[in-house]
Amino acid sequence: MFEQFYRVENSRNRATGGRGLGLTICSNIVEGHQGTISAYHSQDGGLGIQIEFPLN
């Protein structure tokens, strides 16, 4: 989920959606600060993202 998304079907393009980089960029930023990022099923429905950073 946190890897870059690659489109294999030509009918899906930039005009119909994003590049699939959002969570990859977030993951790189979080890991660069020695944090962790994870996904979970939200009780409110949909996807939740949890990010934790060390205090030191």
C-alpha positions in Angstrom: 0.0 0.0 0.0 2.9 2.4 0.7 4.7 1.5 -2.5 4.4 3.6 -5.6 1.4 2.7 -7.7 2.0 1.8 -11.3 -0.8 1.8 -13.9 -0.8 -1.1 -16.2 -4.0 -0.3 -18.0 -4.0 2.6 -20.5 -7.6 3.5 -20.0 -6.6 4.8 -16.5 -4.5 8.0 -16.9 -3.7 11.2 -15.1 -7.0 12.8 -16.3 -9.0 10.1 -14.4 -7.0 10.0 -11.2 -3.8 10.7 -9.3 -0.3 9.3 -9.8 -0.4 7.0 -6.8 2.4 8.7 -5.0 0.6 10.2 -1.9 1.2 7.4 0.6 4.7 6.6 -0.8 5.7 10.2 -0.2 4.2 10.2 3.3 6.0 6.9 4.1 9.3 8.3 3.0 8.8 11.4 5.1 7.8 9.4 8.2 10.7 7.0 7.8 13.1 9.9 7.3 12.1 11.0 10.8 12.5 7.5 12.3 8.7 7.1 12.6 6.2 4.5 11.6 3.2 4.6 9.3 0.5 2.0 9.1 -3.0 1.5 7.7 -6.1 0.1 9.4 -9.8 -0.3 8.9 -11.5 2.7 10.4 -14.5 2.0 12.6 -16.2 5.0 10.9 -15.7 3.2 7.6 -12.9 3.5 5.1 -9.2 3.5 5.7 -7.3 5.0 8.6 -3.7 5.9 8.6 -1.7 6.0 11.8 1.6 7.8 12.0 3.9 7.7 15.0 7.1 9.7 15.6 9.7 9.1 18.4 9.8 11.8 21.1 13.6 12.1 21.1 
